[in-house]
Amino acid sequence: MSNAVRETLTRWPAVSEFVFVPQNEAQYNRLVQLLDELVDEVGEDESHPLASLMEVIGVLIEKYEDEHIPELSQ
């Protein structure tokens, strides 16, 4: 097992409470709330330590929306 996997295994239980692929609306809403908080904290500071987390959470939200929320017709 590599050091990277060993380190991830040690830290994942705590991180997985916040970083996960949402499977239902409640989990989706948790991620949206977290993203709102991250946006408030990070703003547009790409060098902020949480900037990449904000991006990852945004991708997870987008994936859920693409799969579960129908697009509005205009």
ABEGO torsion letter per residue (X at the ends): XBAAAAAAAAAAAAAAAABBBBABAAAAAAAAAAAAAAAAAAEABAABAAAAAAAAAAAAAAAAAAAABBBBBX
